[in-house]
């Protein structure tokens, strides 16, 4: 009996071509940017870090304050002839101060500016993580759809083989064993179909959760689509690129710079400070002024320099310096650890893509070989040199190879994204590039 291609074609067409409402990878990624809670939290953190960086400028700017007091006084003199009276006092003062020499403030200002670099690195990491998460959910749905389609096609093929075994048994050309083997394989494939259908349902729920769209329908991978490998070149080139552009390394590098500035702030505890201070104030008396005196109104302006030199702080400054030096060394080791981790992740992703491409080629060859083996076993079964179990095993091998090949293709595409993420160069343009591989 010749293997029928029609059931497989119809199953794949029904499951993979989608409907008019099918969404592209770019469309679902754009939806995720406005829905994903983790990404929106990262955007809020980015805005907060930018505001924090602006706060650092206040350390070098002047400060000003306005103070006012009001009081009422009852005066009762029993000794002299001054008698008694009641008067009020109103005082207002405007104070301003401009730091002239404060090394700790300068270091704090420079630390604040580093928050901009941290904010940019964190947002970049969040964007890359979102791309990978959405793409992975997208590919997993497509993988589950293809797996279900292949299981359905295998079930149809096994069903035909079961019917043939029953007919042959009825006419006496085969034993009951052939029928029972075919029935057992049919029951097994039915169980696999139930599992594949449930897996597809779960994967769709995960995609919907990622993008905030109900019943998202990904576009299928185009037939004969070029996987367009990006893992060309030397692995060390990718590692060097990761060292320069990885957001994780950038955050650790800025962390070291902040720790070094913290040491400068601690050392500034031994240094003098100098501020320019200006004030202007006035005092007014109500009801004739103070007792036994004429009305007094005072306006006073002052401009001064305030100098302070720390002499002894109970060894607090020395211990603070020791603390910051230790934290600086910790930040240096954190940077080294980040560089090693990113380098390892980049190498792993690079070799994973290379291995995946090799697996795709091998599975494509295996698919062709499995198809030939199935055709040969079917022919042998018809002429009596093969038994039913040989045909069933060949069918199982062919469809398992098809499922493995479909998964391997999506793994390669996801691996390319993870490689670019590890090296710090993953961008929205990469989503656009992949988007062209999917469609009707």
LUMRO-791756 format. One record per residue (C-alpha): x, y, z. Coordinates in steps of 0.25 Angstrom, whole numbers, padded with zeros to 4 digits, always signed. Layout:
<atoms>
XYZ...
</atoms>
This chain:
<atoms>
+0000+0000+0000+0006+0013-0004+0007+0024+0007-0003+0035+0005+0002+0049+0005-0012+0055+0005-0015+0054+0020-0002+0060+0024-0004+0071+0014-0018+0074+0019-0014+0074+0033-0002+0083+0032-0011+0093+0023-0022+0093+0034-0013+0095+0045-0001+0104+0040-0007+0113+0030-0016+0120+0041-0027+0129+0038-0029+0144+0033-0026+0148+0048-0013+0142+0049-0002+0151+0054+0012+0153+0050+0024+0152+0060+0025+0168+0059+0011+0170+0062+0011+0161+0075+0024+0168+0079+0018+0181+0078+0006+0177+0086+0015+0171+0097+0022+0184+0098+0010+0191+0103+0005+0179+0111+0016+0172+0118+0017+0176+0132+0032+0173+0134+0036+0182+0122+0027+0193+0127+0033+0192+0140+0047+0193+0134+0042+0206+0126+0037+0212+0139+0050+0209+0146+0057+0215+0134+0050+0228+0136+0053+0228+0151+0067+0226+0149+0068+0238+0139+0061+0246+0150+0071+0241+0160+0082+0246+0151+0076+0260+0150+0076+0260+0166+0091+0259+0166+0092+0273+0160+0086+0279+0172+0099+0275+0180+0107+0286+0172+0096+0297+0172+0092+0308+0182+0082+0306+0192+0072+0317+0197+0062+0317+0208+0052+0327+0214+0050+0328+0229+0040+0336+0237+0035+0338+0251+0024+0345+0258+0023+0348+0273+0014+0356+0283+0019+0361+0296+0012+0366+0308+0020+0376+0316+0017+0379+0331+0027+0387+0339+0024+0388+0354+0037+0394+0358+0040+0406+0349+0030+0416+0343+0031+0409+0329+0017+0404+0332+0011+0393+0323+0009+0390+0309+0007+0380+0298+0015+0379+0285+0018+0370+0274+0031+0366+0266+0031+0361+0251+0044+0356+0246+0047+0350+0232+0061+0345+0227+0065+0340+0213+0077+0331+0213+0085+0325+0202+0098+0316+0201+0107+0313+0190+0117+0301+0191+0131+0306+0187+0139+0294+0191+0132+0281+0195+0139+0269+0189+0129+0259+0194+0118+0267+0187+0126+0266+0174+0128+0251+0175+0113+0250+0178+0110+0258+0166+0118+0249+0157+0111+0237+0163+0098+0242+0160+0102+0244+0145+0105+0229+0145+0091+0226+0147+0088+0230+0133+0097+0219+0128+0091+0209+0138+0077+0213+0133+0080+0211+0118+0087+0197+0121+0075+0192+0129+0065+0197+0119+0073+0190+0108+0074+0177+0115+0059+0178+0117+0056+0180+0103+0065+0168+0099+0059+0159+0109+0045+0163+0104+0049+0160+0089+0054+0146+0093+0042+0143+0102+0032+0147+0092+0039+0140+0081+0041+0127+0089+0026+0127+0092+0023+0129+0077+0032+0118+0073+0027+0108+0083+0013+0110+0078+0017+0107+0064+0025+0095+0069+0013+0090+0076+0004+0092+0064+0013+0084+0055+0015+0073+0065+0000+0072+0066-0001+0072+0051+0009+0061+0049+0002+0053+0060-0011+0054+0053-0004+0050+0040+0002+0038+0047-0011+0034+0053-0017+0034+0039-0006+0026+0033-0007+0016+0045-0022+0015+0043-0020+0011+0028-0010+0001+0032-0019-0005+0043-0031-0006+0033-0021-0013+0023-0017-0023+0034-0032-0026+0037-0035-0028+0022-0023-0037+0021-0027-0045+0033-0041-0047+0028-0036-0053+0015-0025-0061+0022-0013-0055+0017-0008-0050+0030-0009-0054+0045-0016-0047+0056-0003-0042+0061-0002-0032+0050-0016-0027+0054-0013-0026+0069+0001-0019+0066-0006-0009+0057-0017-0007+0068-0007-0005+0079+0000+0006+0070-0013+0013+0067-0016+0014+0082-0002+0019+0085-0003+0030+0074-0017+0034+0079-0011+0036+0093+0000+0044+0087-0010+0052+0079-0017+0056+0092-0004+0060+0099+0000+0068+0086-0013+0075+0086-0012+0079+0101+0002+0083+0099-0003+0093+0088-0014+0098+0097-0003+0101+0108+0006+0108+0098-0005+0117+0093-0008+0121+0107+0006+0125+0109+0007+0133+0097-0006+0140+0100-0001+0143+0114+0012+0149+0108+0005+0158+0098-0008+0161+0104-0016+0156+0092-0027+0146+0093-0025+0134+0084-0012+0139+0077-0010+0132+0064+0005+0132+0059+0008+0132+0044+0015+0119+0040+0029+0117+0035+0029+0119+0020+0032+0106+0012+0047+0106+0009+0050+0118+0017+0065+0121+0019+0069+0120+0033+0079+0131+0030+0089+0128+0041+0095+0139+0048+0106+0131+0056+0116+0133+0045+0131+0137+0048+0139+0133+0059+0134+0131+0073+0144+0140+0080+0139+0151+0071+0125+0149+0077+0131+0149+0091+0139+0162+0089+0126+0168+0084+0119+0163+0096+0130+0169+0105+0128+0183+0099+0112+0183+0097+0106+0174+0107+0097+0182+0117+0100+0172+0128+0115+0176+0127+0112+0190+0125+0104+0190+0138+0115+0184+0146+0125+0193+0139+0117+0205+0144+0116+0199+0158+0131+0198+0159+0132+0213+0155+0121+0217+0165+0129+0209+0176+0142+0216+0173+0134+0230+0174+0129+0225+0187+0143+0223+0192+0146+0237+0188+0134+0242+0196+0139+0235+0208+0153+0241+0207+0147+0255+0206+0143+0253+0220+0158+0258+0223+0157+0270+0214+0152+0284+0218+0140+0290+0212+0137+0304+0208+0123+0310+0205+0119+0324+0201+0107+0329+0210+0098+0341+0208+0086+0345+0216+0077+0357+0217+0066+0359+0227+0058+0370+0234+0051+0372+0247+0038+0380+0250+0031+0384+0263+0017+0386+0264+0010+0396+0274+0021+0406+0276+0033+0396+0277+0040+0391+0290+0036+0397+0303+0043+0410+0307+0049+0411+0294+0045+0418+0281+0040+0410+0269+0051+0401+0263+0052+0394+0249+0064+0386+0245+0069+0382+0231+0082+0374+0231+0089+0368+0220+0101+0358+0221+0111+0352+0212+0121+0342+0218+0130+0330+0215+0129+0318+0223+0141+0309+0225+0141+0296+0232+0153+0286+0235+0150+0273+0241+0160+0269+0252+0155+0257+0259+0143+0248+0256+0145+0236+0265+0152+0228+0254+0138+0228+0246+0145+0234+0234+0156+0224+0234+0147+0212+0236+0138+0218+0225+0149+0218+0215+0153+0203+0218+0138+0200+0216+0138+0206+0202+0151+0201+0198+0146+0187+0201+0133+0190+0193+0141+0195+0182+0149+0182+0181+0135+0174+0182+0130+0182+0170+0143+0179+0162+0141+0164+0165+0126+0166+0161+0131+0172+0148+0140+0160+0145+0129+0150+0148+0120+0157+0139+0130+0157+0128+0133+0142+0130+0118+0139+0130+0115+0147+0118+0127+0140+0110+0122+0126+0114+0108+0129+0110+0112+0135+0097+0121+0123+0094+0110+0113+0098+0100+0121+0089+0109+0121+0077+0112+0106+0078+0098+0104+0080+0094+0111+0067+0105+0104+0060+0100+0090+0065+0086+0093+0062+0089+0096+0048+0096+0083+0047+0084+0076+0053+0075+0082+0043+0083+0077+0031+0084+0063+0037+0069+0063+0040+0066+0067+0026+0074+0056+0021+0068+0046+0031+0054+0050+0027+0057+0047+0013+0063+0033+0017+0052+0030+0026+0042+0033+0015+0050+0023+0006+0050+0013+0017+0035+0014+0019+0032+0013+0004+0041+0000+0003+0035-0006+0016+0021-0004+0010+0025-0010-0003+0032-0022+0004+0019-0024+0013+0011-0024+0000+0020-0035-0006+0021-0043+0007+0036-0040+0011+0032-0030+0022+0022-0031+0033+0013-0021+0038+0021-0017+0050+0032-0013+0040+0023-0003+0033+0018+0002+0047+0032+0005+0052+0036+0012+0039+0024+0021+0040+0027+0024+0054+0041+0027+0051+0037+0036+0039+0027+0045+0047+0037+0046+0059+0048+0051+0049+0038+0061+0044+0035+0066+0058+0049+0067+0062+0052+0074+0049+0041+0085+0051+0046+0087+0066+0061+0088+0061+0057+0099+0051+0051+0107+0062+0062+0104+0072+0072+0110+0062+0064+0123+0060+0062+0124+0075+0077+0121+0077+0081+0132+0068+0073+0142+0076+0079+0137+0089+0093+0138+0083+0091+0153+0079+0085+0155+0093+0097+0149+0100+0106+0158+0091+0098+0170+0094+0094+0173+0080+0080+0168+0079+0070+0179+0074+0056+0181+0068+0062+0180+0054+0065+0165+0057+0050+0163+0060+0048+0170+0046+0058+0161+0040+0052+0148+0045+0038+0153+0042+0040+0151+0027+0042+0136+0029+0027+0135+0033+0015+0137+0025+0004+0130+0017
</atoms>
